[in-house]
Amino acid sequence: MGLTSRTTVYALAALAALCVALLVWLWPRFARPGLWPVLGRLGAIGVTQVTIVAAFACAVNSSYQFFGSWNELFGNVDTAPVGVTQAAGGNGGGLVNGISSIHGASLVQPAGDQQLSRVSGLPNGPAASVGRVESVKIIGRRTGVIDPAFVYLPPQYFQKAYHRMRFPVIVALSGYPGSIYNLAQHLRVSQTAGELQRTGRMQPTIMVMIRPTIAPPRDTECVDVPGGPQTETFLAKDLPEAIKSVYRAGHDASSWGVMGYSSGGSCALQLTMRDPGVYTTAAALSPDYRVKDDPTTGNLFGSGPGRQARIDGHDLMWRLKHLPVPQVSVLVANSKHGEKGYPETEAFIKAVKAPMRVVSILPENGSHNFPTWVREMPAALTWMNDQLTFPQDVVPRHHPKKPATEAAGKPTPRPTSERDHRSLRAEGPAPSPTATVHR
């Protein structure tokens, strides 16, 4: 039985109910005085509580996909093979799970379902009309990481008029421990992007949903751990390289953005400010602004004389004060009431200076949860769309291409003034969070 399967949840729930029934039935026998009856009562209570907690935890994990398998729960994760096979036949042609193969080893390989079938609201119909979400694994050439991902391709990707066009890319990162299922089902990444693109509020964009937890259950916080997991390298180098090698993604950093919620939002800010040559735009929903060690991370920064420099390098407030400011644009979101990070968000906004730009979504009320982040998603994606450049280069004629069917018109870039001064509002019930531009 899989960790996230309904069978496991029902089995644990039945076991918990059985333990409660046995406790009630056996309690009179444990009511006698003496050491053994006392130990029996303690043991029966302990076993019953453990089964109830296990059933509840399993049900929550099944819904939110914190851990996708028993191996992940106990820290046994895949490592990349020495030789990576390509996604399709050696001739570089054909499609496997919708992924175009390339000559040589493919850094994006088709994966199993990865809970994609459980996600509601996905494109249903011809790809050229509604787009497509693919379930893949990203292979890190430098880091040796294998990380699951969902990739949303817009309808235009499959249309004849765009068959040589490259597309902007937004990488969406989950929180910790998180999962790509959370991004697809609970944050509604591809569904929101698809609706915005369908209604003309967002240009055709590739959405890559991935988790930064590359060595579960450890939380590596998008840090290259000395002698340990190289999360920043994977997300800043391996991931863009893999996506560009298989999909028609823009090659220039101006067409790449990254977003996330909770620790994924913190990672989005870290990547944009530390690697502005890779990501020029970030949207961070309920982020932190510095990385620190805790029981889930272990020692992220090593020891020795370089430890403090590594800690400072991942403190965004320290970077704004002591290092040259990168020419990037970031959006930060935090609720004034209901989230503890609002004072830090205000301080970060005030600390940003040119040429860096910051906007904010600051609803009056909210919580550190998906309903709040879902309300902020349309505004965040619309703003990111205005910052990203639609790639002007095209794919060489000999480059492998996806199937193409219906044609569509090319997107019209928005004027610079509109990009700079538009006021954004998140959709959802009142109060609506407003994004304000800060220079």
C-alpha positions in Angstrom: 0.0 0.0 0.0 1.4 3.4 -1.0 1.8 6.1 1.6 -0.7 8.4 -0.1 -3.2 5.8 -1.1 -6.8 5.8 0.2 -6.3 2.1 1.1 -3.6 3.1 3.6 -5.7 5.9 5.1 -8.8 3.6 5.5 -6.6 0.8 7.0 -5.1 3.1 9.6 -8.5 4.7 10.4 -9.9 1.2 10.9 -7.0 0.2 13.1 -7.5 3.3 15.2 -11.2 2.5 15.6 -10.4 -1.0 16.6 -7.9 0.1 19.2 -10.5 2.5 20.7 -13.0 -0.4 20.9 -10.5 -2.7 22.5 -9.5 -0.1 25.0 -13.1 0.3 26.1 -13.6 -3.5 26.2 -10.4 -4.3 28.1 -10.5 -1.3 30.5 -12.4 -3.2 33.3 -9.6 -5.8 33.3 -7.0 -3.1 33.7 -9.0 -1.4 36.6 -7.6 -3.8 39.2 -4.9 -2.5 41.6 -1.3 -3.5 41.1 1.7 -2.7 38.9 0.7 -4.9 35.9 -2.8 -3.4 35.5 -1.3 0.1 35.7 1.2 -0.7 33.0 -1.6 -2.3 31.0 -3.6 0.9 31.2 -0.7 3.0 30.1 0.2 0.7 27.2 -3.4 0.6 26.0 -3.7 4.4 26.1 -0.4 4.8 24.4 -1.1 2.4 21.5 -4.6 3.9 21.0 -3.2 7.4 20.8 -0.4 6.4 18.4 -2.8 4.8 16.0 -5.2 7.8 16.1 -2.3 10.2 15.4 -1.0 8.0 12.7 -4.4 7.8 11.0 -4.8 11.6 11.2 -1.3 12.3 9.9 -1.7 9.8 7.0 -5.0 11.4 6.0 -3.4 14.9 6.0 -0.4 13.7 4.1 -2.7 12.0 1.5 -4.4 15.3 0.9 -1.4 17.6 0.9 1.3 15.2 -0.4 4.0 16.3 2.1 5.7 12.9 1.5 4.9 11.0 -1.7 6.1 7.5 -0.7 7.4 5.5 2.2 10.9 5.9 0.9 10.6 9.7 1.1 9.2 9.5 4.6 12.2 7.6 5.8 14.8 9.5 3.7 15.5 6.9 1.1 15.5 9.0 -2.2 16.6 8.3 -5.8 20.0 9.4 -6.9 20.8 10.1 -10.6 22.3 7.2 -12.5 25.8 7.5 -13.9 24.5 7.3 -17.5 21.1 8.9 -18.3 19.1 7.4 -21.1 17.3 9.6 -23.5 13.5 10.0 -23.3 12.8 8.4 -26.7 14.6 6.3 -29.3 18.3 6.9 -30.1 17.4 8.7 -33.4 16.0 11.6 -31.4 12.5 11.5 -32.9 9.1 10.8 -31.5 7.3 11.7 -28.3 7.3 9.9 -24.9 4.6 11.2 -22.6 4.5 14.3 -24.6 8.3 15.0 -24.2 10.3 15.7 -27.3 13.5 13.7 -27.3 16.8 15.2 -28.2 20.0 13.7 -29.4 22.1 12.3 -26.6 21.0 12.0 -23.0 17.8 13.7 -22.0 17.8 15.8 -18.9 14.0 15.7 -18.8 12.5 12.2 -18.6 8.9 11.0 -18.6 7.7 10.0 -15.2 4.7 8.1 -13.8 1.5 9.6 -12.8 3.0 11.3 -9.7 -0.6 12.0 -8.4 -1.3 14.1 -11.5 -4.5 12.1 -12.1 -5.8 13.3 -8.8 -5.5 17.0 -9.8 -8.8 18.7 -10.7 -9.2 21.3 -13.4 -6.4 20.2 -15.7 -6.6 20.8 -19.5 -9.0 18.4 -21.1 -9.1 18.4 -24.8 -6.7 18.9 -27.8 -3.4 20.4 -26.6 -3.5 23.1 -29.3 -6.8 24.3 -27.8 -6.3 23.9 -24.1 -2.7 23.2 -23.5 -1.2 20.2 -21.6 0.4 19.3 -18.3 3.2 16.8 -18.4 4.6 14.6 -15.5 8.4 14.4 -15.7 11.6 14.0 -13.8 14.3 16.6 -14.0 17.9 15.2 -14.1 20.6 17.5 -12.6 23.7 17.1 -14.7 25.9 18.8 -12.1 24.3 17.8 -8.9 23.1 14.3 -9.7 19.6 15.1 -8.4 16.4 13.5 -9.8 13.4 15.7 -8.9 9.8 15.2 -9.9 8.0 18.1 -11.8 4.9 19.0 -13.6 5.3 21.1 -16.8 2.3 23.1 -18.1 2.6 24.0 -21.8 0.1 26.6 -23.2 -2.0 25.9 -26.2 0.1 28.1 -28.4 3.1 25.8 -27.8 1.3 23.2 -30.1 0.0 25.7 -32.7 1.5 26.1 -36.1 2.0 29.8 -35.9 4.3 29.2 -32.9 6.0 26.1 -34.0 9.5 27.8 -33.9 8.8 30.3 -31.1 10.3 30.1 -27.7 8.3 30.9 -24.6 8.8 32.6 -21.3 9.2 30.3 -18.2 7.9 30.7 -14.7 9.2 28.1 -12.2 6.8 27.5 -9.2 8.3 26.2 -6.0 6.5 24.4 -3.2 7.0 25.0 0.5 8.6 22.5 2.9 8.1 19.6 2.8 5.6 20.3 0.1 5.1 18.5 -3.2 4.4 19.2 -6.9 0.9 17.9 -6.1 0.4 20.9 -3.8 1.3 23.3 -6.5 -1.0 21.7 -9.0 -4.0 20.9 -6.8 -4.0 23.4 -4.0 -2.1 26.4 -5.4 -3.8 25.9 -8.8 -0.7 27.0 -10.7 -1.5 25.6 -14.2 -5.3 26.3 -13.8 -4.7 29.9 -12.8 -2.1 30.5 -15.6 -4.4 28.8 -18.1 -7.3 31.0 -17.2 -5.2 34.2 -17.3 -3.8 33.3 -20.7 -7.2 32.3 -22.1 -8.6 35.7 -21.1 -5.7 37.7 -22.5 -4.2 38.8 -19.1 -1.1 36.7 -19.5 1.1 35.9 -22.5 1.6 32.2 -23.4 4.0 30.9 -20.7 5.6 27.6 -19.7 4.9 26.8 -16.0 7.4 24.4 -14.3 6.1 23.1 -11.0 8.9 21.6 -8.8 9.8 21.2 -5.2 13.1 22.6 -3.7 13.2 19.7 -1.3 15.8 17.6 -3.2 16.9 15.5 -0.3 13.7 14.7 1.7 13.0 14.7 4.6 15.8 17.3 5.0 14.9 21.0 4.3 17.8 22.4 2.4 16.3 25.9 1.9 17.7 26.4 -1.6 21.3 26.4 -0.2 24.4 24.6 -1.5 25.2 22.7 1.7 29.0 22.2 2.1 29.5 18.5 1.5 25.8 18.0 1.1 22.8 18.6 -1.2 23.4 21.4 -3.8 20.0 22.8 -4.0 20.9 26.3 -5.3 23.0 24.8 -8.1 20.2 22.4 -9.1 17.6 25.2 -9.3 19.9 27.9 -10.8 21.8 25.8 -13.2 20.6 22.2 -13.7 16.9 23.0 -13.9 17.1 25.8 -16.5 19.6 23.8 -18.6 17.3 20.8 -18.5 14.2 22.8 -19.5 16.0 24.6 -22.3 17.4 21.3 -23.7 14.0 19.8 -24.2 11.3 22.5 -24.4 11.2 25.6 -26.5 12.0 27.9 -23.6 13.5 31.3 -23.7 17.3 31.4 -23.4 17.6 34.9 -22.0 17.2 35.6 -18.3 14.7 38.3 -19.1 12.2 35.5 -20.0 12.7 33.5 -16.8 10.9 34.1 -13.5 10.5 32.1 -10.3 7.7 32.1 -7.7 6.8 30.1 -4.6 4.9 30.0 -1.3 6.3 29.9 2.2 9.8 28.5 2.1 9.4 28.2 -1.7 8.8 32.0 -1.8 11.9 32.5 0.3 13.8 30.4 -2.3 12.4 32.4 -5.1 13.8 35.6 -3.6 17.1 34.0 -2.9 17.5 32.7 -6.4 16.6 36.0 -8.0 18.9 38.1 -5.8 21.7 35.6 -5.8 21.4 34.5 -9.5 20.1 37.5 -11.4 21.7 36.1 -14.6 19.2 33.2 -14.5 16.0 34.7 -13.0 15.1 38.3 -13.3 11.7 38.2 -11.7 10.3 36.7 -8.5 7.0 36.4 -6.7 7.2 35.3 -3.1 4.0 34.5 -1.1 4.6 34.6 2.7 8.4 34.3 2.5 11.2 34.6 5.0 14.1 36.9 4.2 17.0 35.0 5.7 18.0 31.4 6.0 18.9 29.9 9.4 19.5 26.4 10.8 16.7 24.6 12.5 15.9 20.9 13.3 14.5 20.3 9.8 17.6 21.8 8.0 20.5 20.6 10.1 23.7 22.4 9.5 23.3 24.3 6.2 26.4 26.4 6.3 29.2 24.1 7.4 31.9 25.2 9.8 35.2 27.0 9.7 36.1 30.5 8.7 33.6 30.6 5.7 30.5 29.8 7.8 29.6 33.4 8.7 30.1 34.6 5.1 27.7 31.8 3.8 25.1 32.8 6.5 25.3 36.5 5.5 25.1 35.6 1.8 21.6 34.0 2.4 20.4 37.0 4.6 18.6 39.2 2.0 18.5 42.2 4.4 22.3 41.9 4.8 22.7 41.6 1.0 20.7 44.8 0.4 22.8 46.7 2.9 26.3 45.4 2.0 26.3 44.2 -1.6 25.5 45.7 -5.0 21.8 45.5 -5.6 20.9 43.3 -8.6 18.7 44.7 -11.4 15.7 42.5 -10.8 12.0 42.8 -10.0 10.4 41.1 -7.1 6.9 40.8 -5.6 6.3 40.0 -1.9 3.0 39.1 -0.3 2.1 39.0 3.3 -1.1 39.6 5.3 -1.2 42.5 7.7 -3.2 40.5 10.2 -2.9 36.7 10.5 0.6 36.2 9.4 3.7 36.8 11.5 5.9 37.9 8.6 4.3 41.3 7.9 6.9 43.5 9.8 9.8 41.7 8.1 8.0 42.3 4.7 7.6 46.0 5.4 11.3 46.2 6.4 12.4 44.4 3.2 10.3 46.7 1.0 11.8 49.8 2.6 15.4 48.4 2.2 15.1 47.8 -1.6 16.7 50.4 -3.7 17.4 51.0 -7.4 18.0 49.4 -9.7 16.0 46.6 -7.9 12.3 47.1 -8.0 9.7 45.7 -5.5 5.9 45.5 -5.5 3.7 44.1 -2.7 0.4 42.4 -2.1 -0.6 43.2 1.5 -4.2 42.1 2.2 -5.6 43.2 5.5 -6.4 39.7 6.7 -5.1 36.2 5.7 -3.2 33.2 7.0 -0.2 31.1 6.1 -2.3 28.7 4.0 -3.5 27.9 0.5 -6.7 29.9 0.5 -4.7 33.1 1.1 -2.1 32.2 -1.5 -4.7 31.2 -4.1 -6.3 34.7 -3.7 -2.9 36.2 -4.4 -2.0 34.0 -7.4 -3.8 35.9 -10.2 -2.3 39.2 -9.2 1.2 37.7 -8.8 1.1 35.9 -12.2 -0.3 39.0 -13.9 2.5 41.1 -12.5 5.2 38.5 -13.4 3.8 38.4 -16.9 4.3 42.2 -17.2 8.0 41.8 -16.2 8.9 38.9 -18.4 10.0 39.4 -22.0 8.5 37.1 -24.7 11.6 35.6 -26.4 12.4 37.1 -29.8 14.7 34.4 -31.0 13.3 31.3 -32.7 14.2 27.6 -32.7 16.4 26.5 -35.7 14.5 24.7 -38.3 16.3 21.4 -37.6 15.5 21.5 -33.9 13.0 18.8 -32.7 9.5 20.3 -32.3 6.2 19.4 -30.6 3.2 18.6 -32.7 1.5 21.7 -34.1 -2.1 22.1 -35.1 -4.2 25.2 -35.0 -2.7 28.6 -35.6 -2.9 31.6 -33.3 -1.8 35.3 -33.4 1.5 36.4 -31.8 1.3 38.1 -28.4 1.6 41.9 -28.4 4.1 43.2 -25.8 2.6 45.7 -23.4 4.0 49.2 -23.3 6.7 49.9 -20.7 4.6 52.5 -19.0 1.8 50.0 -18.5 4.2 47.5 -17.1 5.5 50.0 -14.5 2.3 51.6 -13.3 -0.5 49.0 -13.5 -2.3 48.5 -10.2 -3.0 44.8 -9.4 -5.6 43.1 -7.4 -5.9 39.5 -6.4 -9.2 37.8 -7.3 -11.3 36.3 -4.5 -13.6 37.4 -1.7 -13.1 40.8 0.0 -10.9 42.2 1.1 -8.9 42.1 -2.1 -5.1 42.4 -1.6 -3.5 45.2 -3.7 -0.1 45.1 -5.3 1.7 48.4 -4.9 4.8 49.4 -6.9 7.8 50.6 -4.9 10.9 52.0 -6.5 
